[in-house]
């Protein structure tokens, strides 16, 4: 007849349970983290308008991890200019919060505006419109 398997010692069982707990916690915390920045599969497509008209040549600046206007004189993480149709796309972004600030200086005025964008879960393109004709652009 075969021998009965020997029960593991209490300390071995505690070590196994502790290891499983650590693994579970690491999985939970790493899946909840939203760190904005480069290295993802998402994109933010920005269109700038002034009322009903598309606005070209707008300087766009993007701040990672921001949910509101961070200020004009802070360091931004990425920048670009809109094309002739008022469009620009920020590519290769991870999940998280982004704030996009737009500015255009004309002969008669300075146009300012911005928008908060949240990239949640799925890769793809998020569209945002910055309208300089809004009463409070921030």
Secondary structure by P-SEA (a helix, b strand, c coil): cccccccccaaaaaaaaaaaaaaaaaaaaaaacccccccccbbbbbbbbcccccccbbbbbbbcccccccccccccccccccccccccccccccbbbbbbbbbbbcccccccccccccccccbbbbbbbbbccccccc
